Amino acid sequence: MSSFHSILSSFDYPLPPELIAKEPASPRDSARLLICNRKNQAVTFDRFSNIIEYLPENAVLVFNRTKVIPAKMTLRKITGGAVSALLLSVQPETITVLASGTLKPGDKLIWQGGHSLTVINRNNQEALLKPSFPITELRDLLDQFGETPLPPYLKDSPLPEDRRRSEYQTVFATENGSVAAPTAGLHFTESLINNIEQSGRGVAYVTLHVHLGTFAPLTEEQWIQKKLHTEHYSIDEQTASMLNRAKADGRPIIAVGTTTVRTLESASNASTLVRLNGSTGLFLTEESSLHFVDHLITNFHVPKSSLLMLVSAFTGREKLFELYDRAIKERMRFFSFGDGMMVI
């Protein structure tokens, strides 16, 4: 077994399928929460609605305000065959999608509302399409005819499209651009965030648009290069100043979700945020040093994933799997719609 496959196997764990959450807790903050205190090694189980009781005094919580777009298109060939297309990127006159089925240049794909797209090129699963409508109309048409993409393990989720649009979305999402939600943020209600602020803790928002690569299996090349798929992030100057001031004052910085960790660690030089806009392929593992983020709120992640490896940067691999074993024994719910974990 190669060293890569050995490492991958070391981040595997058995999960009873019934623990994969198919729909979110209702209300959002009624989800369960595992709290791991690294100072005294205490592990506590509670409800997410009680999270304030466990937050360090004067902490600042940082959220990712990216918004999931209904990026999945169901198209039809002239011959009648169905084609599923997931929007990856938008160019001035074309779009790039992840497409199912056999496609060749020149194929015309019919969309709802009398719209169509023509295949320009096909490269493995990706296809370059030229729409019959102006690119400027794409967002409105997706809102009208698109579907919310869900991770592969939620393909049989019972949620209809209207509930997917509302529930696979954080309450603070404002910046369109993701094909997946920053799921740690799904547990927060507006009233919970207000209560956190009123408790004297700070709240800040950054943006990282989640790419489809977040669900792709980790490759040996990514492991060797210690570089993941590229995602774009941004932090406005006012937020960066506030966070830099908080860090300098010794206030604990709590990242809500792995995407927020990647944003803050990519943007920082030592303990100061300096690169406020850019693309990141940051790959964090157990050996990685964290420069800006002190604590983490996250969900329970898929076996063998880069997300699981990122969490090990806070806990170490051995401790991480002790926590996962406890969560499984406690019958906590896993993955995007599942329960949460806080490492403080």
BAVOZA-708726 format. One record per atom (N, C-alpha, C): residue in one letter; x, y, z. Coordinates in pm, whole numbers, padded with zeros to 5 digits, always signed. Example, Ala and Ser with C-alpha at 12.3 -4.5 7.8 and 13.67 -1.06 7.14 Angstrom:
// residues 2
A+01319-00569+00780A+01230-00450+00780A+01320-00330+00780S+01285-00225+00708S+01367-00106+00714S+01290+00003+00787
//
This chain:
// residues 344
M+00085-00120+00000M+00000+00000+00000M+00089+00125+00000S+00059+00219-00091S+00139+00342-00098S+00115+00425+00027S+00209+00519+00053S+00194+00603+00172S+00066+00685+00164F+00028+00729+00043F-00095+00807+00029F-00216+00724+00068H-00224+00601+00016H-00339+00517+00047H-00339+00476+00194S-00223+00466+00251S-00214+00437+00394S-00268+00554+00476I-00231+00675+00436I-00280+00795+00504I-00431+00808+00487L-00478+00784+00365L-00621+00792+00337L-00698+00692+00425S-00645+00572+00435S-00709+00469+00518S-00712+00510+00664S-00611+00586+00705S-00605+00628+00846S-00710+00734+00878F-00774+00790+00774F-00882+00886+00794F-01017+00826+00753D-01023+00694+00756D-01148+00624+00727D-01214+00585+00860Y-01344+00572+00859Y-01414+00522+00978Y-01548+00463+00936P-01598+00364+01008P-01727+00303+00974P-01842+00387+01029L-01938+00419+00946L-02053+00500+00989L-02183+00426+00956P-02265+00397+01054P-02396+00338+01024P-02475+00430+00932P-02526+00379+00819P-02593+00465+00721P-02709+00545+00778E-02775+00490+00880E-02892+00561+00935E-02853+00687+01010L-02723+00709+01036L-02679+00831+01103L-02652+00946+01005I-02664+00920+00875I-02652+01028+00777I-02783+01105+00774A-02778+01231+00815A-02900+01313+00822A-02950+01346+00682K-03077+01320+00655K-03136+01346+00524K-03208+01480+00518E-03236+01536+00633E-03295+01670+00639E-03249+01737+00769P-03254+01870+00774P-03198+01941+00889P-03287+01931+01012A-03228+01961+01127A-03305+01972+01250A-03399+02091+01240S-03511+02084+01308S-03607+02195+01305S-03656+02220+01448P-03635+02339+01501P-03563+02452+01440P-03413+02422+01426R-03346+02505+01350R-03205+02482+01316R-03118+02458+01440D-03137+02540+01541D-03048+02532+01658D-03090+02424+01757S-03186+02339+01720S-03220+02224+01804S-03128+02105+01775A-03040+02121+01676A-02940+02016+01648A-02854+01995+01774R-02792+01879+01781R-02705+01850+01894R-02565+01905+01870L-02491+01920+01980L-02357+01978+01973L-02263+01900+02063L-02150+01858+02006L-02042+01798+02084L-01939+01907+02109I-01902+01927+02235I-01802+02029+02269I-01676+01959+02321C-01565+01986+02255C-01437+01930+02296C-01351+02044+02351N-01320+02037+02479N-01235+02137+02543N-01092+02083+02546R-01004+02144+02467R-00868+02093+02456R-00783+02119+02580K-00825+02215+02663K-00745+02246+02783K-00758+02136+02888N-00881+02090+02910N-00900+01988+03015N-00946+01853+02959Q-00950+01844+02824Q-00988+01720+02756Q-01132+01677+02783A-01214+01769+02834A-01355+01737+02861A-01434+01730+02731V-01524+01634+02723V-01615+01621+02609V-01757+01630+02663T-01834+01726+02611T-01969+01752+02658T-02066+01743+02542F-02187+01697+02570F-02293+01691+02469F-02407+01783+02512D-02457+01862+02419D-02563+01957+02451D-02641+01987+02323R-02731+02084+02331R-02803+02134+02214R-02731+02256+02159F-02739+02275+02027F-02670+02387+01964F-02721+02520+02018S-02848+02524+02055S-02907+02648+02107S-02838+02697+02234N-02764+02607+02302N-02694+02644+02426N-02546+02675+02403I-02507+02698+02280I-02365+02712+02247I-02298+02828+02321I-02375+02934+02351I-02316+03051+02417I-02251+03012+02550E-02307+02912+02618E-02253+02869+02746E-02109+02818+02735Y-02070+02778+02613Y-01939+02716+02594Y-01841+02806+02517L-01888+02922+02471L-01800+03012+02396L-01707+03086+02490P-01579+03095+02457P-01487+03173+02542P-01533+03318+02551E-01505+03378+02666E-01538+03520+02685E-01467+03604+02579N-01539+03703+02526N-01478+03800+02434N-01438+03740+02299A-01486+03618+02270A-01452+03553+02143A-01518+03627+02026V-01463+03606+01907V-01524+03657+01783V-01555+03539+01694L-01681+03524+01657L-01722+03417+01564L-01720+03472+01422V-01660+03397+01331V-01650+03440+01192V-01727+03341+01104F-01822+03395+01027F-01910+03315+00942F-01878+03335+00795N-01912+03236+00714N-01901+03248+00567N-02040+03280+00512R-02052+03399+00450R-02185+03443+00406R-02215+03408+00260T-02139+03314+00201T-02169+03274+00064T-02309+03217+00054K-02367+03230-00064K-02505+03185-00087K-02508+03078-00195V-02577+02969-00168V-02590+02861-00266V-02685+02905-00376I-02645+02886-00500I-02733+02917-00612I-02793+02788-00666P-02914+02793-00723P-02975+02674-00782P-02904+02637-00912A-02785+02579-00898A-02691+02566-01010A-02710+02441-01095K-02806+02357-01060K-02827+02233-01135K-02934+02254-01242M-02900+02221-01367M-02993+02236-01479M-03028+02099-01535T-03155+02075-01556T-03199+01953-01624T-03229+01989-01769L-03144+01940-01860L-03154+01973-02002L-03199+01850-02081R-03234+01872-02207R-03279+01761-02291R-03219+01773-02429K-03165+01661-02478K-03114+01659-02615K-03230+01664-02715I-03198+01701-02838I-03299+01700-02944I-03358+01560-02959T-03274+01458-02934T-03318+01319-02947T-03403+01274-02828G-03412+01359-02726G-03498+01328-02612G-03425+01286-02487G-03296+01254-02496G-03220+01210-02379G-03199+01322-02279A-03207+01287-02151A-03191+01387-02045A-03043+01409-02015V-03007+01533-01987V-02870+01569-01950V-02876+01653-01822S-02803+01609-01720S-02794+01686-01596S-02667+01770-01602A-02679+01899-01579A-02564+01990-01588A-02555+02075-01462L-02437+02076-01403L-02413+02156-01283L-02317+02269-01316L-02361+02391-01297L-02281+02508-01331L-02153+02513-01248L-02038+02528-01318L-01909+02540-01252L-01854+02682-01260S-01865+02743-01378S-01812+02878-01394S-01882+02947-01511V-01872+03081-01510V-01937+03163-01613V-01831+03248-01681Q-01828+03242-01814Q-01739+03324-01894Q-01823+03433-01964P-01760+03527-02036P-01837+03635-02100P-01949+03587-02192E-01926+03477-02266E-02029+03430-02360E-02063+03282-02345T-01996+03213-02255T-02017+03070-02237T-02024+03034-02089I-02066+02910-02062I-02062+02859-01925I-01995+02722-01927T-01931+02687-01816T-01872+02555-01800T-01956+02478-01700V-01992+02356-01736V-02077+02274-01650V-02016+02136-01633L-02056+02068-01527L-02029+01926-01509L-02153+01856-01565A-02135+01777-01670A-02250+01723-01743A-02251+01572-01747S-02370+01516-01744S-02388+01372-01757S-02409+01336-01905G-02399+01208-01936G-02431+01161-02070G-02321+01187-02172T-02348+01142-02293T-02254+01159-02405T-02289+01286-02480L-02192+01376-02490L-02212+01502-02561L-02100+01523-02660K-02134+01586-02772K-02031+01620-02870K-02054+01763-02918P-01948+01830-02967P-01963+01968-03014P-02076+01979-03117G-02155+02084-03100G-02267+02106-03191G-02400+02057-03137D-02398+01969-03037D-02524+01921-02979D-02601+02037-02919K-02732+02038-02944K-02819+02141-02887K-02895+02083-02769L-02889+02152-02656L-02955+02107-02536L-03069+02202-02501I-03189+02148-02486I-03308+02228-02462I-03330+02245-02312W-03354+02370-02270W-03387+02400-02131W-03532+02444-02126Q-03584+02464-02007Q-03722+02509-01993Q-03738+02652-02045G-03860+02689-02069G-03890+02825-02111G-03847+02856-02253G-03824+02752-02335G-03783+02774-02473G-03638+02813-02490H-03557+02798-02387H-03415+02833-02393H-03333+02711-02432S-03214+02735-02486S-03127+02624-02525S-02980+02661-02506L-02895+02558-02508L-02750+02577-02498L-02684+02482-02595T-02578+02529-02661T-02508+02448-02761T-02372+02405-02707V-02341+02278-02725V-02213+02225-02678V-02100+02276-02767I-02003+02343-02707I-01884+02392-02778I-01771+02291-02769N-01756+02235-02650N-01646+02141-02626N-01681+02051-02509R-01625+01931-02509R-01644+01838-02398R-01507+01784-02356N-01475+01796-02227N-01347+01748-02175N-01376+01665-02051N-01371+01533-02067N-01411+01442-01960N-01555+01473-01917Q-01577+01505-01790Q-01714+01533-01746Q-01753+01680-01764E-01655+01765-01791E-01685+01907-01809E-01724+01937-01952A-01818+02029-01967A-01862+02071-02100A-01870+02223-02106L-01828+02278-02219L-01839+02422-02244L-01964+02444-02328L-02057+02526-02278L-02185+02548-02345L-02203+02695-02379K-02263+02720-02497K-02297+02858-02536K-02449+02873-02531P-02500+02959-02443P-02644+02975-02429P-02706+03051-02547S-02834+03028-02570S-02908+03102-02673S-02955+03236-02617F-02932+03260-02490F-02976+03382-02422F-02853+03456-02370P-02865+03586-02342P-02751+03661-02288P-02708+03605-02153I-02577+03601-02131I-02523+03551-02004I-02580+03629-01885T-02612+03755-01907T-02665+03838-01799T-02800+03787-01748E-02867+03704-01827E-02997+03651-01785E-02984+03518-01710L-02862+03463-01705L-02844+03329-01649L-02892+03319-01505R-02855+03415-01420R-02890+03406-01279R-03042+03403-01259D-03113+03489-01333D-03259+03491-01322D-03320+03359-01371L-03263+03303-01477L-03315+03177-01530L-03288+03061-01435L-03172+03064-01369L-03144+02961-01268L-03242+02972-01153D-03272+03095-01110D-03370+03113-01004D-03506+03056-01045Q-03536+03067-01175Q-03666+03022-01226Q-03669+02871-01252F-03564+02819-01316F-03566+02680-01362F-03461+02588-01299G-03365+02646-01228G-03257+02566-01172G-03301+02489-01047E-03216+02397-01006E-03240+02318-00886E-03120+02333-00792T-03146+02323-00663T-03039+02332-00564T-02960+02202-00562P-02830+02208-00588P-02749+02085-00583P-02729+02041-00439L-02738+01912-00416L-02709+01856-00283L-02592+01760-00295P-02517+01740-00188P-02405+01645-00191P-02453+01505-00231P-02361+01422-00284P-02399+01288-00329P-02470+01204-00223Y-02429+01218-00097Y-02490+01137+00009Y-02631+01184+00045L-02678+01294-00016L-02814+01343+00007L-02901+01326-00116K-02858+01242-00211K-02933+01228-00336K-03075+01178-00314D-03098+01106-00204D-03233+01059-00176D-03298+01138-00062S-03254+01263-00044S-03318+01349+00056S-03464+01372+00018P-03554+01366+00118P-03697+01386+00088P-03736+01532+00065L-03641+01624+00080L-03676+01766+00070L-03713+01805-00073P-03831+01865-00095P-03864+01920-00227P-03781+02046-00253E-03782+02093-00378E-03694+02203-00418E-03716+02329-00335D-03839+02363-00302D-03862+02486-00227D-03798+02479-00088R-03801+02362-00025R-03738+02347+00106R-03586+02339+00094R-03536+02281-00015R-03392+02280-00037R-03339+02423-00046R-03410+02506-00117R-03364+02645-00135R-03359+02722-00004S-03451+02691+00086S-03455+02765+00213S-03369+02699+00320E-03365+02565+00322E-03300+02497+00434E-03154+02458+00407Y-03117+02446+00279Y-02976+02422+00246Y-02912+02558+00217Q-02931+02649+00313Q-02888+02789+00300Q-02879+02847+00440T-02769+02915+00471T-02760+02979+00602T-02853+03100+00606V-02893+03140+00728V-02983+03255+00742V-02913+03386+00711F-02779+03384+00706F-02702+03507+00681F-02641+03510+00541A-02678+03415+00454A-02621+03409+00318A-02664+03530+00236T-02565+03599+00178T-02596+03717+00095T-02521+03719-00038E-02409+03645-00047E-02322+03657-00164E-02337+03534-00255N-02408+03550-00368N-02430+03438-00459N-02300+03380-00512G-02291+03245-00520G-02174+03189-00585G-02135+03047-00549S-02205+02982-00454S-02165+02848-00411S-02253+02739-00471V-02193+02620-00488V-02272+02503-00527V-02296+02413-00405A-02249+02456-00289A-02274+02383-00165A-02274+02481-00049A-02350+02450+00054A-02359+02540+00169A-02242+02520+00264P-02198+02628+00331P-02103+02613+00442P-02182+02560+00562T-02185+02429+00577T-02290+02365+00657T-02283+02389+00807A-02166+02423+00862A-02161+02453+01005A-02251+02572+01037G-02268+02661+00942G-02352+02779+00963G-02500+02750+00959L-02539+02632+00911L-02682+02599+00901L-02749+02591+01037H-02671+02569+01144H-02728+02553+01278H-02770+02685+01341F-02725+02796+01285F-02748+02926+01349F-02878+02990+01302T-02956+03036+01398T-03076+03116+01369T-03041+03263+01389E-03126+03351+01338E-03102+03494+01357E-03103+03530+01506S-03194+03470+01581S-03201+03502+01724S-03078+03452+01799L-03025+03336+01759L-02903+03285+01824L-02785+03378+01796I-02773+03425+01672I-02664+03517+01640I-02679+03648+01719N-02804+03698+01729N-02828+03819+01807N-02789+03798+01953N-02824+03682+02007N-02790+03652+02147N-02640+03643+02168I-02569+03590+02069I-02422+03583+02077I-02363+03723+02084E-02414+03813+02000E-02364+03951+02000E-02397+04021+02132Q-02519+03997+02182Q-02561+04061+02306Q-02483+04008+02427S-02423+03889+02411S-02346+03831+02521S-02205+03892+02530G-02172+03981+02438G-02040+04045+02439G-01940+03983+02345R-01979+03873+02278R-01893+03815+02175R-01912+03891+02044G-01811+03885+01960G-01819+03954+01831G-01865+03860+01720V-01918+03917+01614V-01962+03841+01496V-01908+03912+01373A-01848+03835+01282A-01795+03892+01158A-01825+03797+01042Y-01820+03852+00920Y-01854+03773+00802Y-01746+03786+00695V-01710+03673+00638V-01620+03669+00522V-01693+03590+00414T-01632+03578+00296T-01695+03504+00186T-01596+03409+00122L-01633+03283+00111L-01562+03187+00027L-01667+03107-00048H-01660+03109-00182H-01758+03037-00263H-01717+02890-00275V-01804+02803-00229V-01772+02660-00222V-01783+02597-00359H-01677+02530-00399H-01667+02466-00531H-01707+02319-00519L-01746+02261-00630L-01784+02120-00634L-01671+02029-00585G-01547+02076-00598G-01432+01997-00557G-01434+01960-00410T-01516+02031-00330T-01522+02000-00188T-01576+01859-00165F-01651+01804-00264F-01706+01668-00251F-01625+01564-00327A-01527+01609-00404A-01449+01515-00484A-01353+01435-00396P-01330+01309-00430P-01233+01229-00353P-01095+01293-00359L-01025+01286-00248L-00889+01340-00241L-00797+01258-00333T-00712+01326-00408T-00622+01256-00499T-00479+01253-00444E-00400+01160-00497E-00260+01149-00453E-00183+01275-00490E-00215+01332-00606E-00146+01455-00649E-00174+01569-00550Q-00299+01580-00505Q-00331+01684-00407Q-00255+01662-00277W-00243+01536-00237W-00171+01506-00114W-00022+01541-00126I+00036+01504-00240I+00179+01530-00261I+00207+01681-00267Q+00122+01753-00341Q+00142+01896-00358Q+00088+01978-00241K+00012+01913-00153K-00055+01981-00042K-00134+02103-00092K-00213+02074-00198K-00293+02181-00260K-00425+02123-00308L-00534+02187-00270L-00666+02140-00308L-00720+02216-00429H-00845+02185-00465H-00916+02261-00568H-00918+02409-00527T-00927+02496-00625T-00922+02640-00598T-01062+02697-00573E-01072+02777-00467E-01197+02846-00436E-01165+02994-00411H-01259+03082-00450H-01234+03225-00435H-01290+03276-00302Y-01212+03363-00236Y-01256+03421-00109Y-01240+03572-00112S-01310+03640-00022S-01293+03785-00007S-01329+03826+00136I-01258+03927+00183I-01283+03985+00315I-01281+04137+00297D-01387+04206+00340D-01383+04351+00321D-01289+04414+00423E-01241+04533+00389E-01136+04597+00470E-01181+04626+00612Q-01307+04664+00627Q-01358+04695+00762Q-01358+04570+00850T-01399+04458+00791T-01399+04331+00865T-01256+04289+00900A-01166+04303+00803A-01026+04266+00826A-00966+04350+00939S-00996+04480+00941S-00944+04567+01047S-00997+04524+01183M-01125+04494+01187M-01186+04450+01313M-01125+04319+01362L-01106+04223+01271L-01049+04094+01310L-00902+04107+01348N-00828+04190+01276N-00687+04211+01311N-00673+04275+01450R-00763+04368+01479R-00763+04434+01610R-00796+04332+01720A-00896+04247+01691A-00936+04145+01788A-00822+04047+01814K-00754+04008+01707K-00642+03913+01721K-00529+03976+01802A-00499+04103+01773A-00393+04172+01846A-00426+04189+01994D-00556+04199+02023D-00601+04215+02162D-00612+04081+02235G-00581+03972+02164G-00587+03841+02227G-00726+03781+02237R-00820+03835+02161R-00956+03778+02161R-00956+03647+02081P-01018+03542+02130P-01021+03415+02057P-01101+03427+01927I-01043+03378+01818I-01110+03379+01688I-01168+03239+01664I-01301+03233+01647I-01369+03106+01625I-01421+03102+01482A-01370+03009+01404A-01416+02992+01267A-01540+02904+01266V-01647+02952+01205V-01767+02872+01187V-01755+02802+01052G-01705+02679+01055G-01693+02600+00933G-01553+02595+00876T-01527+02488+00803T-01396+02467+00741T-01367+02571+00633T-01472+02621+00565T-01449+02722+00461T-01399+02852+00522T-01448+02884+00640T-01401+03005+00709T-01257+02987+00755V-01222+02867+00801V-01082+02840+00836V-00992+02864+00716R-01030+02806+00601R-00947+02819+00481R-00934+02965+00438T-01042+03041+00454T-01040+03183+00418T-00942+03260+00508L-00957+03246+00638L-00875+03325+00732L-00729+03283+00728E-00703+03153+00717E-00564+03107+00713E-00497+03143+00580S-00575+03146+00471S-00520+03185+00340S-00491+03334+00336A-00574+03411+00406A-00562+03557+00401A-00456+03611+00496S-00410+03528+00591S-00323+03580+00696S-00175+03558+00668N-00098+03653+00716N+00048+03643+00719N+00085+03646+00866A+00126+03531+00919A+00140+03516+01065A+00004+03541+01127S-00010+03640+01213S-00138+03661+01281S-00212+03785+01233T-00186+03825+01109T-00250+03944+01053T-00310+03913+00916L-00435+03955+00895L-00499+03938+00764L-00443+04042+00668V-00384+03998+00558V-00323+04091+00463V-00369+04066+00319R-00406+03943+00285R-00450+03911+00148R-00602+03900+00150L-00670+04010+00121L-00814+04016+00146L-00899+03962+00031N-00841+03944-00085N-00913+03885-00198N-00820+03790-00270G-00873+03676-00311G-00787+03584-00384G-00847+03447-00398S-00771+03358-00454S-00811+03219-00469S-00723+03134-00379T-00781+03033-00321T-00704+02948-00231T-00722+02800-00264G-00611+02729-00256G-00613+02584-00265G-00558+02526-00136L-00567+02602-00027L-00505+02564+00100L-00552+02427+00148F-00455+02344+00182F-00480+02207+00228F-00421+02195+00368L-00507+02190+00469L-00463+02181+00607L-00473+02037+00657T-00370+01993+00729T-00366+01857+00782T-00322+01862+00928E-00306+01747+00987E-00264+01736+01126E-00131+01808+01151E-00044+01811+01050E+00088+01873+01067E+00086+02024+01046S-00026+02079+01001S-00032+02222+00967S-00034+02310+01091S+00031+02425+01078S+00025+02526+01183S-00088+02623+01151L-00166+02658+01252L-00275+02755+01236L-00227+02890+01288H-00242+02994+01205H-00187+03125+01240H-00290+03224+01290F-00414+03210+01245F-00513+03312+01278F-00632+03256+01356V-00677+03136+01321V-00795+03077+01384V-00755+03003+01512D-00831+03028+01620D-00803+02962+01748D-00893+02842+01773H-01019+02854+01737H-01117+02749+01767H-01205+02724+01644L-01277+02612+01648L-01354+02571+01530L-01492+02518+01569I-01592+02562+01491I-01726+02501+01494I-01746+02435+01359T-01782+02308+01358T-01791+02236+01231T-01895+02124+01241N-01918+02055+01131N-02005+01938+01130N-01919+01811+01135F-01984+01696+01124F-01912+01570+01115F-01895+01535+00967H-01772+01507+00926H-01738+01501+00785H-01722+01359+00730V-01726+01355+00598V-01717+01228+00524V-01581+01162+00546P-01578+01027+00559P-01450+00957+00573P-01355+00988+00457K-01226+00987+00486K-01118+01003+00388K-01118+01140+00318S-01185+01239+00375S-01198+01368+00308S-01095+01470+00356S-01070+01569+00272S-00980+01678+00311S-01039+01758+00426L-01172+01760+00438L-01237+01833+00548L-01205+01767+00682L-01206+01635+00683L-01171+01561+00803L-01026+01589+00842M-00939+01594+00741M-00798+01623+00767M-00779+01764+00821L-00861+01860+00772L-00853+01997+00822L-00886+02000+00971V-00991+01929+01011V-01029+01929+01153V-00918+01872+01239S-00842+01776+01184S-00732+01717+01261S-00622+01818+01291A-00618+01929+01217A-00522+02036+01247A-00552+02099+01383F-00678+02087+01428F-00717+02142+01558F-00707+02037+01670T-00727+01911+01636T-00739+01808+01740T-00627+01704+01738G-00561+01688+01622G-00478+01570+01600G-00567+01456+01553R-00512+01366+01474R-00593+01258+01417R-00650+01164+01524E-00565+01126+01618E-00609+01029+01719E-00726+01082+01801K-00715+01206+01846K-00823+01267+01925K-00948+01284+01840L-00930+01320+01714L-01044+01338+01625L-01129+01212+01619F-01063+01098+01603F-01140+00975+01590F-01195+00927+01723E-01136+00968+01833E-01199+00944+01964E-01333+01020+01970L-01332+01145+01922L-01454+01227+01923L-01559+01169+01829Y-01516+01125+01711Y-01611+01067+01616Y-01671+00938+01672D-01588+00858+01741D-01638+00735+01801D-01743+00768+01908R-01717+00871+01986R-01815+00914+02088R-01944+00960+02020A-01930+01038+01913A-02048+01089+01843A-02134+00975+01787I-02069+00874+01731I-02141+00760+01676I-02212+00683+01787K-02142+00663+01899K-02204+00593+02013K-02323+00672+02068E-02316+00805+02059E-02425+00892+02105E-02536+00907+02001R-02518+00840+01887R-02616+00842+01777R-02640+00985+01726M-02531+01062+01718M-02543+01195+01660M-02561+01182+01509R-02612+01287+01446R-02641+01287+01303R-02522+01347+01228F-02489+01287+01114F-02366+01321+01043F-02393+01395+00911F-02286+01463+00867F-02274+01530+00737F-02355+01659+00730S-02391+01703+00610S-02438+01841+00587S-02557+01883+00673F-02655+01797+00687F-02774+01830+00765F-02764+01777+00909G-02645+01732+00947G-02628+01667+01076G-02598+01762+01190D-02553+01703+01301D-02523+01779+01422D-02385+01845+01413G-02353+01922+01515G-02230+02001+01513G-02128+01960+01618M-02005+02010+01599M-01896+01987+01693M-01820+02117+01711M-01785+02150+01834M-01703+02268+01860M-01575+02226+01930V-01463+02271+01877V-01332+02244+01936V-01281+02375+01993I-01269+02380+02127I-01226+02505+02191I-01100+02482+02275
//
